[in-house]
Amino acid sequence: MTKTIHVMLRVLEEERSVAFYKTALGLAVADRFPFEGFTLVYLRSPDADFEVELTINHDRKEPYNLGDGYGHIAVVVDDLDKEHARFEAAGLKPNPIKEFFRDGGLMARFFFVQDPDGYKTEVLQKHGRYR
């Protein structure tokens, strides 16, 4: 049996990314490991063990090309409308809230937000299969 423990994102600026994930998702630095040429920063919520690992390559100056294969990471919240308003107030520029329906019922309510490097996070209302 496996257990998902983290997702790794390559970012240009450590401070900017740490600030975004703290404001957006309430993640705090759990560990920081500087190496020659790169630094690993692990961000974690007090509510879950899953982490976002930021990799900062010290010599990188150009933004990373995310290509057309990367999709997003997803999180769930108790009150989507409240979180959307909080994201807007914090200047995080969330996309509008969307709703998906399937077989006559609500499947999902969500919005997307992008971090400073262009990585997308989907924020979903806790509902149905999204818990």
TORKOL-4160 file (C-alpha; in steps of 0.2 Angstrom, whole numbers, padded with zeros to 4 digits, m for minus):
131
<pt num="1" X="0000" Y="0000" Z="0000"/>
<pt num="2" X="0007" Y="0017" Z="m0004"/>
<pt num="3" X="0004" Y="0034" Z="0004"/>
<pt num="4" X="0005" Y="0051" Z="m0005"/>
<pt num="5" X="0017" Y="0062" Z="0004"/>
<pt num="6" X="0021" Y="0077" Z="m0007"/>
<pt num="7" X="0021" Y="0086" Z="m0023"/>
<pt num="8" X="0037" Y="0095" Z="m0030"/>
<pt num="9" X="0036" Y="0111" Z="m0038"/>
<pt num="10" X="0052" Y="0120" Z="m0046"/>
<pt num="11" X="0050" Y="0139" Z="m0042"/>
<pt num="12" X="0061" Y="0154" Z="m0045"/>
<pt num="13" X="0060" Y="0164" Z="m0029"/>
<pt num="14" X="0058" Y="0155" Z="m0012"/>
<pt num="15" X="0051" Y="0170" Z="m0002"/>
<pt num="16" X="0038" Y="0174" Z="m0015"/>
<pt num="17" X="0032" Y="0156" Z="m0016"/>
<pt num="18" X="0032" Y="0153" Z="0003"/>
<pt num="19" X="0022" Y="0168" Z="0005"/>
<pt num="20" X="0009" Y="0163" Z="m0008"/>
<pt num="21" X="0007" Y="0146" Z="m0001"/>
<pt num="22" X="0005" Y="0153" Z="0017"/>
<pt num="23" X="m0008" Y="0165" Z="0012"/>
<pt num="24" X="m0017" Y="0154" Z="0000"/>
<pt num="25" X="m0017" Y="0137" Z="0009"/>
<pt num="26" X="m0011" Y="0141" Z="0026"/>
<pt num="27" X="0005" Y="0131" Z="0023"/>
<pt num="28" X="0021" Y="0134" Z="0034"/>
<pt num="29" X="0039" Y="0129" Z="0032"/>
<pt num="30" X="0041" Y="0112" Z="0040"/>
<pt num="31" X="0059" Y="0109" Z="0034"/>
<pt num="32" X="0072" Y="0119" Z="0024"/>
<pt num="33" X="0087" Y="0110" Z="0017"/>
<pt num="34" X="0100" Y="0120" Z="0008"/>
<pt num="35" X="0112" Y="0111" Z="m0004"/>
<pt num="36" X="0126" Y="0116" Z="m0016"/>
<pt num="37" X="0116" Y="0123" Z="m0031"/>
<pt num="38" X="0098" Y="0121" Z="m0024"/>
<pt num="39" X="0087" Y="0122" Z="m0009"/>
<pt num="40" X="0072" Y="0111" Z="m0004"/>
<pt num="41" X="0058" Y="0119" Z="0006"/>
<pt num="42" X="0044" Y="0108" Z="0013"/>
<pt num="43" X="0028" Y="0116" Z="0016"/>
<pt num="44" X="0014" Y="0108" Z="0027"/>
<pt num="45" X="m0003" Y="0112" Z="0035"/>
<pt num="46" X="m0005" Y="0108" Z="0053"/>
<pt num="47" X="m0021" Y="0098" Z="0048"/>
<pt num="48" X="m0013" Y="0086" Z="0035"/>
<pt num="49" X="0004" Y="0077" Z="0032"/>
<pt num="50" X="0004" Y="0080" Z="0014"/>
<pt num="51" X="0017" Y="0093" Z="0009"/>
<pt num="52" X="0022" Y="0104" Z="m0005"/>
<pt num="53" X="0040" Y="0103" Z="m0009"/>
<pt num="54" X="0048" Y="0118" Z="m0017"/>
<pt num="55" X="0064" Y="0116" Z="m0026"/>
<pt num="56" X="0074" Y="0132" Z="m0029"/>
<pt num="57" X="0089" Y="0130" Z="m0041"/>
<pt num="58" X="0101" Y="0143" Z="m0036"/>
<pt num="59" X="0107" Y="0147" Z="m0054"/>
<pt num="60" X="0090" Y="0148" Z="m0062"/>
<pt num="61" X="0085" Y="0165" Z="m0069"/>
<pt num="62" X="0071" Y="0161" Z="m0082"/>
<pt num="63" X="0054" Y="0155" Z="m0077"/>
<pt num="64" X="0051" Y="0137" Z="m0079"/>
<pt num="65" X="0041" Y="0131" Z="m0094"/>
<pt num="66" X="0026" Y="0121" Z="m0087"/>
<pt num="67" X="0022" Y="0114" Z="m0104"/>
<pt num="68" X="0005" Y="0107" Z="m0109"/>
<pt num="69" X="0005" Y="0092" Z="m0097"/>
<pt num="70" X="0004" Y="0099" Z="m0080"/>
<pt num="71" X="m0013" Y="0101" Z="m0073"/>
<pt num="72" X="m0015" Y="0106" Z="m0055"/>
<pt num="73" X="m0015" Y="0101" Z="m0037"/>
<pt num="74" X="m0032" Y="0101" Z="m0028"/>
<pt num="75" X="m0037" Y="0105" Z="m0010"/>
<pt num="76" X="m0055" Y="0105" Z="m0001"/>
<pt num="77" X="m0062" Y="0118" Z="0010"/>
<pt num="78" X="m0078" Y="0119" Z="0021"/>
<pt num="79" X="m0084" Y="0136" Z="0014"/>
<pt num="80" X="m0079" Y="0139" Z="m0004"/>
<pt num="81" X="m0087" Y="0156" Z="m0005"/>
<pt num="82" X="m0078" Y="0162" Z="0011"/>
<pt num="83" X="m0062" Y="0156" Z="0004"/>
<pt num="84" X="m0064" Y="0164" Z="m0013"/>
<pt num="85" X="m0068" Y="0181" Z="m0005"/>
<pt num="86" X="m0052" Y="0179" Z="0006"/>
<pt num="87" X="m0041" Y="0175" Z="m0009"/>
<pt num="88" X="m0048" Y="0190" Z="m0018"/>
<pt num="89" X="m0045" Y="0201" Z="m0002"/>
<pt num="90" X="m0027" Y="0195" Z="m0001"/>
<pt num="91" X="m0024" Y="0200" Z="m0019"/>
<pt num="92" X="m0022" Y="0182" Z="m0025"/>
<pt num="93" X="m0033" Y="0184" Z="m0041"/>
<pt num="94" X="m0043" Y="0168" Z="m0040"/>
<pt num="95" X="m0054" Y="0163" Z="m0055"/>
<pt num="96" X="m0072" Y="0164" Z="m0053"/>
<pt num="97" X="m0082" Y="0150" Z="m0045"/>
<pt num="98" X="m0088" Y="0136" Z="m0056"/>
<pt num="99" X="m0100" Y="0122" Z="m0054"/>
<pt num="100" X="m0101" Y="0105" Z="m0063"/>
<pt num="101" X="m0117" Y="0096" Z="m0063"/>
<pt num="102" X="m0119" Y="0077" Z="m0068"/>
<pt num="103" X="m0135" Y="0067" Z="m0069"/>
<pt num="104" X="m0145" Y="0081" Z="m0063"/>
<pt num="105" X="m0135" Y="0084" Z="m0047"/>
<pt num="106" X="m0121" Y="0095" Z="m0042"/>
<pt num="107" X="m0104" Y="0086" Z="m0044"/>
<pt num="108" X="m0092" Y="0100" Z="m0039"/>
<pt num="109" X="m0090" Y="0119" Z="m0035"/>
<pt num="110" X="m0073" Y="0125" Z="m0037"/>
<pt num="111" X="m0061" Y="0139" Z="m0042"/>
<pt num="112" X="m0043" Y="0140" Z="m0048"/>
<pt num="113" X="m0029" Y="0151" Z="m0043"/>
<pt num="114" X="m0011" Y="0152" Z="m0049"/>
<pt num="115" X="0005" Y="0153" Z="m0039"/>
<pt num="116" X="0019" Y="0166" Z="m0044"/>
<pt num="117" X="0027" Y="0153" Z="m0055"/>
<pt num="118" X="0010" Y="0148" Z="m0064"/>
<pt num="119" X="0006" Y="0132" Z="m0055"/>
<pt num="120" X="m0013" Y="0130" Z="m0053"/>
<pt num="121" X="m0022" Y="0125" Z="m0037"/>
<pt num="122" X="m0040" Y="0120" Z="m0038"/>
<pt num="123" X="m0050" Y="0124" Z="m0022"/>
<pt num="124" X="m0065" Y="0113" Z="m0020"/>
<pt num="125" X="m0080" Y="0114" Z="m0009"/>
<pt num="126" X="m0081" Y="0099" Z="0002"/>
<pt num="127" X="m0095" Y="0089" Z="m0006"/>
<pt num="128" X="m0098" Y="0071" Z="m0013"/>
<pt num="129" X="m0082" Y="0063" Z="m0018"/>
<pt num="130" X="m0072" Y="0078" Z="m0013"/>
<pt num="131" X="m0068" Y="0077" Z="0006"/>
